[in-house]
Amino acid sequence: MNKTVYFGLLFVFLVFLQVFVLNNILFLGYVNPYLYIAFVFLYPLNKNRFAFLLLSFALGLSIDFFSDSGGIHAFSLVTIAYLRLFFIRVFLNKFEVDYPFFKLNLEPFGKKFNYIVTLTVLHHFLLFSFANFSFQNMSHVILNTLYSSAFTLILYFLSIYIFSKKQ
């Protein structure tokens, strides 16, 4: 399948999954998975960075539109999309020369895990910080970040395991 079509379908699928299924989950008042951030992990590095940031913004804005959340999803997603290359250099030791050949699924699990966990926790912390926008609710922000990050990570790794092709 053409990569452009694949990522277009992934974009639409993640929006519908988030809006119609995952936004309706609120377990114990803290846990709400945000699986749409998988778009940032799966998008190839050798593509145009401006287009990637624009697509990330559109994805976050789509989630904001359906969630009536005023742009916090767009801000959080664009932030991790922008910082993605920095964390790839830090955790995966990849540089610009390596980008055309880079595939996240071929990296060792430990490095991949650290990279994905860091971006997920950063996204969730930014999301819940702007949703609460107060230092008085910092314990609520941290609890939401930890629980939702754990649930998002479980869903992400489970879905990658289920839908990955066996080699």
Secondary structure by P-SEA (a helix, b strand, c coil): ccaaaaaaaaaaaaaaaaacccccccccccccccccccccccccccccaaaaaaaaaaaaaaaaaaaccccaaaaaaaaaaaaaaaaaaaccccccccccccccccccaaaaaaaaaaaaaaaaaaaaaaacccccaaaaaaaaaaaaaaaaaaaaaaaaaaacccc
